Amino acid sequence: MSEKHPPKHAGGEPAGRAQEPTPASEETAALVSVDTAGGAMEPSAVPATAQSGQLPGGPDTLLRKIFTGSGMVSVLAVLLALIIGGLLIASTDRQVATTATYFFARPTDFLAAVWNAATRSYIALFQGSVFNPRGNGVAAQFAPFMETLTIATPLITAGLGVALAFRAGLFNIGAQGQIIVAGILAAWVGFALDLPMGLHLLLVLVAGIIGGAFWGGLVGVLKARTGAHEVILTIMFNYIALYFLRYLLNTPAFQRPGESNPISPILDPTAVYPQIFGSQYRLHLGFLLAIAATVLVWWLLNRSTVGFEFRAVGANPKAAQTAGINVSRSTILVMALAGGLAGMSGVAQVAGTEKVLTDGVAATYGFDAITVALLGRSTPWGTFAAGLLFGAFRAGAVQMQIQTGTPIDIVLVVQSLIVLFIAAPPLVRAIFGLNPRRRKPARPAKSREAATTGGAA
């Protein structure tokens, strides 16, 4: 008499025997393959994407991330702004206007004139900001690049101040006022005190940073204690700083003796930044300090506990407060640090570039810093690169106007277009066809029991 065996499922396991539990790691990392006979094969440790011939994070995925990431959007925004700027330059060119009258007869003449007008202006911009091959000697050929670095110095440090506040969820529109207040204190220490070299310059730098930090930190205190919006506060503080500077420049303590114009005495030689490559260039120690500030901000945001708190507050203040982070303290601290970074720009202006204090000490650096931070995606090294780019625009605009007659204002138009495209990443991606492909939702993996039974209930 034959022994009876309990009925079996398709996988060969007895129906009455409890199935052994599958480890969680095996359930999530392995794919169970079913052969043509319906029997179960051993679970594979290779992910499903690898079995289908596509490695996770392979070249295709990496290239897609590169060409659709925020960094590429910034680069394409600059390129698109330059293209539109070139078309605007061509629209005011006389040769383009002449060839447009017989466009349908010889369209190539019109297109060639447009190309020549745009490229001629941009070549002049390059020669005035990076390298001038017509200069007498190597020093003269690289003089435009040194001027670019000089102009970029206050843009970089002020942009870092704006970017740091952005990362904490704050809009620091007050870099202009922070530069002015820092310039006031730094200039006063520079021309009013008589101190030995080294110590004098150090006090000038410290006074400027403290002035900017005080002006920015005051906004942080008002926001943290009263809930006032930082945009309104910083804009109003800009006006207060500007008119306070104009008042001081008409007082005996700040006005240069024998001058009727609002200008301060020249800073003492012991209180100015030394030139890095000698007197033939205006590039000074402030550029090296800007590099150091970039490294410091990068370390602060990515390697320090304080930077983590800043980013957490910027991501979600309520969640950060629930996690035990003092949001008010972070708000005050980040605005003070942002003001201190902008204050370095004020010191670079009065102690490095101008060596005097005027009511135009801040120029438009504080407002351009907002664009620099946006273009740099509020990252330290991105802001550094954006500051160099805008410094090149400013340095080369004069040479472009001299060589080709293109108005300097075209540079402002290009900068404005960059802001426009930075604010609309989907538009840039759509123009260049870089919209990331949407992944189809992954099908839920079958359990081991369902796979071994062929999905039968």
C-alpha positions in Angstrom: 0.0 0.0 0.0 1.6 3.2 -1.1 2.3 6.0 1.4 0.2 9.0 0.9 1.9 12.3 0.4 0.3 15.7 1.1 -0.5 17.6 -2.1 2.2 19.9 -3.3 2.2 23.3 -4.9 3.8 24.1 -8.2 7.1 25.0 -6.4 7.3 21.6 -4.8 6.6 22.6 -1.1 4.0 20.7 0.8 0.7 22.5 1.2 0.6 22.0 5.0 4.1 23.0 5.7 4.6 26.6 6.7 6.9 28.5 4.4 10.1 29.8 5.9 10.2 33.6 6.3 12.3 35.4 3.7 14.9 37.9 5.0 14.0 41.5 4.4 17.2 42.2 2.5 16.4 39.3 0.2 12.9 40.6 -0.5 14.1 44.0 -1.4 17.4 43.3 -3.3 16.7 40.1 -5.1 14.4 39.4 -8.0 12.8 36.0 -8.2 12.8 34.6 -11.8 10.2 32.0 -12.9 11.2 29.6 -15.6 9.0 28.5 -18.5 7.9 25.3 -16.6 6.5 27.4 -13.8 9.2 26.2 -11.3 11.0 28.6 -9.1 14.7 29.4 -9.6 17.0 30.5 -6.9 16.7 34.2 -6.1 19.3 36.3 -7.8 21.4 38.8 -5.9 21.8 41.0 -9.0 19.3 43.9 -9.2 16.6 43.9 -11.8 18.2 46.7 -13.8 21.4 44.9 -14.0 19.7 41.7 -15.3 18.0 43.7 -18.0 21.4 45.1 -19.1 21.2 48.6 -17.5 23.3 49.3 -14.5 21.8 51.7 -12.0 23.6 55.0 -12.1 25.3 54.0 -15.4 26.5 56.4 -18.1 23.0 57.1 -19.4 21.7 58.1 -16.0 24.9 60.1 -15.2 24.7 62.1 -18.5 21.0 62.8 -18.0 21.7 64.2 -14.5 24.5 66.4 -15.9 22.6 67.8 -18.8 19.3 68.3 -16.8 20.8 69.5 -13.5 20.7 73.0 -12.1 24.3 73.7 -13.0 23.7 73.0 -16.7 20.6 75.2 -16.6 22.7 78.1 -15.3 25.2 77.6 -18.1 22.5 77.5 -20.7 20.8 80.5 -19.2 24.0 82.5 -19.7 24.4 81.1 -23.3 20.8 82.0 -24.1 21.2 85.5 -22.7 24.4 86.0 -24.8 22.5 84.9 -27.9 19.7 87.3 -27.3 22.1 90.1 -26.4 23.9 89.4 -29.7 20.7 89.8 -31.6 20.0 93.1 -29.8 23.5 94.3 -30.7 22.9 93.4 -34.3 19.6 95.2 -34.4 21.4 98.5 -33.8 24.2 97.9 -36.3 24.3 100.0 -39.5 25.5 97.2 -41.7 22.6 95.0 -40.5 20.1 97.7 -41.2 21.5 98.2 -44.7 21.5 94.5 -45.7 18.0 94.2 -44.3 16.7 96.4 -47.1 17.5 93.7 -49.7 17.0 90.6 -47.4 14.9 88.6 -49.9 17.3 89.2 -52.7 20.5 88.2 -50.8 19.6 86.8 -47.3 23.2 85.6 -46.8 24.4 89.2 -46.6 22.0 90.0 -43.8 22.9 86.9 -41.8 26.6 87.6 -42.2 26.1 91.1 -41.0 24.2 89.9 -37.9 27.0 87.4 -37.2 29.7 89.9 -37.6 28.0 92.6 -35.5 27.5 90.1 -32.6 30.8 88.4 -32.7 32.8 91.7 -33.1 31.2 93.0 -29.9 31.8 89.8 -28.0 35.4 89.5 -29.1 36.0 93.1 -27.9 34.3 92.1 -24.6 36.7 89.1 -24.3 39.7 91.2 -25.1 38.7 93.8 -22.5 38.1 91.2 -19.8 40.3 88.2 -20.3 43.2 88.5 -22.8 44.2 91.3 -25.2 46.5 89.9 -27.9 47.3 93.4 -29.1 48.9 94.5 -25.8 52.5 95.5 -25.6 54.1 92.6 -23.8 52.7 89.8 -21.6 51.9 92.1 -18.7 49.6 94.3 -20.9 48.0 91.3 -22.6 46.9 89.8 -19.2 46.0 93.2 -17.7 42.3 92.8 -18.7 42.1 89.5 -16.7 43.7 91.2 -13.7 41.1 93.9 -13.9 38.3 91.3 -14.1 39.6 89.7 -10.9 39.7 93.1 -9.2 36.1 94.0 -10.1 34.9 90.5 -9.3 36.3 90.6 -5.7 33.5 92.6 -4.1 30.9 90.7 -6.2 32.2 87.4 -4.9 32.1 88.3 -1.2 28.8 90.1 -1.4 27.3 87.3 -3.4 28.5 84.8 -0.8 26.5 86.9 1.8 23.4 86.7 -0.3 23.8 83.0 -1.0 24.4 82.1 2.6 21.1 83.8 3.5 19.4 82.1 0.7 20.4 78.7 2.0 18.8 79.6 5.3 15.6 80.6 3.6 16.2 84.4 4.0 16.3 87.0 1.2 19.2 89.3 2.0 18.5 92.3 -0.3 20.5 94.5 2.0 24.0 93.8 0.8 24.1 97.3 -0.6 23.6 98.9 2.8 26.0 96.4 4.5 28.7 97.4 2.0 28.2 101.0 2.8 28.2 100.7 6.6 31.4 98.5 6.3 33.0 101.1 4.1 32.2 103.9 6.5 33.9 102.1 9.5 36.8 100.8 7.5 37.5 104.2 5.9 37.4 106.0 9.3 39.8 103.5 10.8 42.0 103.9 7.7 42.4 107.7 7.7 41.7 108.7 11.3 44.0 106.3 13.2 47.8 106.3 13.0 48.9 102.7 13.6 51.8 100.6 12.4 51.6 98.5 9.2 49.9 95.1 9.6 47.9 96.1 12.7 46.3 99.1 10.9 45.2 97.0 8.0 43.9 94.2 10.3 41.8 96.8 12.2 40.5 98.1 8.9 39.4 94.6 7.9 37.9 93.8 11.3 36.0 97.1 11.5 34.5 96.6 8.0 33.4 93.0 8.8 31.9 94.1 12.2 30.1 97.0 10.5 28.5 94.7 7.9 27.7 92.1 10.5 26.0 94.6 12.7 23.9 96.0 9.9 22.9 92.5 8.8 22.5 91.1 12.3 20.2 94.0 13.2 17.8 92.8 10.4 18.0 89.3 11.8 17.1 90.5 15.3 14.1 92.4 14.0 12.9 89.5 12.0 13.4 87.0 14.8 11.9 89.1 17.6 9.1 90.9 15.7 8.4 88.8 12.7 9.1 91.7 10.3 9.9 90.6 6.7 13.6 90.7 5.9 13.0 92.0 2.4 11.3 95.1 3.6 13.8 95.6 6.4 16.9 95.2 4.2 15.5 97.6 1.5 14.8 100.2 4.1 18.2 99.7 5.7 19.8 100.3 2.3 18.3 103.8 2.2 19.3 104.5 5.8 22.9 103.5 5.1 23.1 105.5 1.9 21.7 108.8 3.3 23.7 108.4 6.5 26.9 108.1 4.4 25.9 111.3 2.5 25.4 113.1 5.7 28.8 112.0 7.1 30.6 113.1 3.9 29.4 116.6 4.5 30.7 116.7 8.1 34.3 117.8 9.1 35.1 114.4 10.4 34.7 112.7 7.1 35.1 115.4 4.4 38.6 116.0 3.0 40.0 119.3 4.0 39.8 121.9 1.3 37.3 119.9 -0.8 33.7 120.9 -1.4 32.9 117.5 -3.0 31.6 114.7 -0.7 34.8 112.7 -0.4 36.9 111.5 2.5 40.6 111.8 3.1 42.8 109.2 1.5 43.5 106.2 3.6 47.0 105.9 5.1 49.4 103.6 3.2 49.5 101.3 6.2 45.7 100.8 5.9 45.4 99.7 2.3 45.5 96.3 0.7 48.9 95.5 -1.0 48.8 94.8 -4.7 49.4 91.1 -5.4 51.4 91.6 -8.6 52.8 95.0 -8.1 51.6 98.5 -9.0 51.1 97.6 -12.7 47.8 96.0 -11.8 45.0 97.0 -9.4 44.5 93.4 -8.1 45.0 93.4 -4.4 44.9 91.2 -1.3 41.1 91.4 -1.2 40.9 88.7 -4.0 42.8 86.2 -1.9 40.5 87.0 1.0 37.5 86.4 -1.3 38.9 82.9 -2.1 39.4 82.2 1.6 35.8 83.4 2.3 34.5 81.0 -0.4 36.3 78.1 1.2 35.0 79.1 4.7 31.4 79.3 3.5 31.7 75.9 1.8 33.1 74.4 5.0 30.4 76.2 7.1 27.5 74.9 5.0 28.8 71.4 4.3 31.0 70.4 7.2 29.8 72.2 10.3 26.9 71.8 12.7 25.9 75.4 12.3 25.7 75.1 8.6 23.5 72.0 8.9 21.2 74.1 11.2 21.1 76.9 8.6 20.2 74.4 5.8 17.6 72.7 8.0 16.0 76.1 8.8 16.0 77.0 5.2 14.4 73.7 4.2 11.6 73.7 6.8 11.7 76.1 9.8 8.9 74.3 11.7 10.5 70.9 11.3 13.8 72.4 12.3 12.3 73.9 15.5 10.6 70.6 16.2 14.0 68.9 15.9 15.4 71.2 18.6 17.1 73.9 16.4 16.8 77.4 17.7 15.3 79.1 14.6 15.6 82.6 16.0 19.2 82.2 16.9 20.0 80.8 13.4 18.2 83.7 11.8 20.2 86.3 13.7 23.5 84.4 13.2 23.0 83.8 9.4 22.1 87.5 8.8 25.1 88.6 10.8 27.4 86.3 8.8 25.9 87.4 5.6 26.4 91.0 6.5 30.0 90.3 7.5 30.7 88.8 4.1 29.1 91.8 2.4 31.3 93.9 4.7 34.4 92.4 3.1 33.2 94.0 -0.1 33.1 97.4 1.5 36.6 96.9 2.8 37.8 95.8 -0.7 36.4 99.0 -2.1 37.8 101.5 0.3 41.1 99.8 1.2 41.8 98.0 -2.1 40.3 99.7 -5.2 39.3 103.3 -4.4 41.4 104.0 -1.3 38.9 106.7 -0.4 35.2 106.9 0.7 32.6 108.4 -1.5 28.8 108.1 -1.8 29.3 105.7 -4.7 31.5 103.3 -2.7 29.0 100.5 -3.1 28.2 101.3 -6.7 25.7 98.5 -7.6 27.6 95.7 -6.1 25.0 94.9 -3.5 22.2 94.5 -6.1 24.5 92.6 -8.6 25.3 90.2 -5.7 21.7 89.0 -5.8 22.1 88.0 -9.4 25.5 86.4 -8.7 24.0 84.3 -5.9 21.1 83.2 -8.1 23.4 82.3 -11.0 25.6 80.4 -8.7 22.6 78.5 -7.3 23.5 79.7 -3.8 26.5 77.4 -3.7 29.9 78.9 -2.6 31.9 77.8 -5.7 29.0 78.5 -8.0 28.8 82.0 -6.6 32.6 82.4 -7.0 32.3 81.5 -10.7 29.3 83.7 -11.2 31.2 86.6 -9.6 34.1 86.1 -12.1 31.6 86.1 -15.0 30.0 89.3 -13.9 33.4 90.9 -13.2 34.3 90.0 -16.8 31.1 91.7 -18.1 31.9 94.9 -16.1 35.6 94.9 -17.1 35.0 94.2 -20.8 32.1 96.5 -21.3 34.2 99.6 -21.6 36.5 98.1 -24.2 33.6 96.8 -26.1 32.1 100.3 -26.3 35.5 101.8 -27.4 36.2 99.2 -30.1 32.7 98.7 -31.6 30.6 101.5 -30.3 28.2 99.1 -28.6 26.6 100.8 -25.5 27.7 99.6 -22.1 24.1 99.2 -21.2 23.9 96.0 -23.3 25.8 94.3 -20.5 23.0 95.2 -18.1 20.6 93.8 -20.6 22.5 90.5 -20.7 22.6 90.4 -16.9 18.9 91.0 -16.7 18.2 88.2 -19.2 20.4 85.9 -17.1 18.2 86.6 -14.1 15.1 86.1 -16.2 16.2 82.6 -17.4 17.6 81.6 -14.0 14.1 82.3 -12.6 12.5 80.0 -15.2 14.4 76.8 -15.4 11.6 74.9 -17.2 11.7 77.5 -20.0 15.5 77.0 -20.5 15.0 73.2 -20.5 12.2 73.4 -23.0 14.2 75.6 -25.4 17.2 73.3 -25.4 15.1 70.1 -25.2 16.5 69.0 -21.8 13.3 68.1 -20.0 14.0 65.0 -17.9 12.2 61.9 -18.9 9.6 60.8 -16.4 10.1 57.3 -15.2 7.3 54.9 -15.2 6.2 53.8 -11.8 7.9 50.6 -10.8 5.8 47.5 -10.7 5.6 46.0 -7.2 7.8 42.9 -6.9 6.0 39.7 -6.4 6.4 37.9 -3.1 8.4 34.7 -3.1 5.3 32.6 -2.4 3.3 34.3 -5.3 6.2 33.7 -7.7 6.6 30.1 -6.8 2.9 29.4 -7.2 2.7 31.2 -10.5 0.4 33.9 -8.9 -2.4 31.5 -8.1 -4.5 32.2 -5.1 
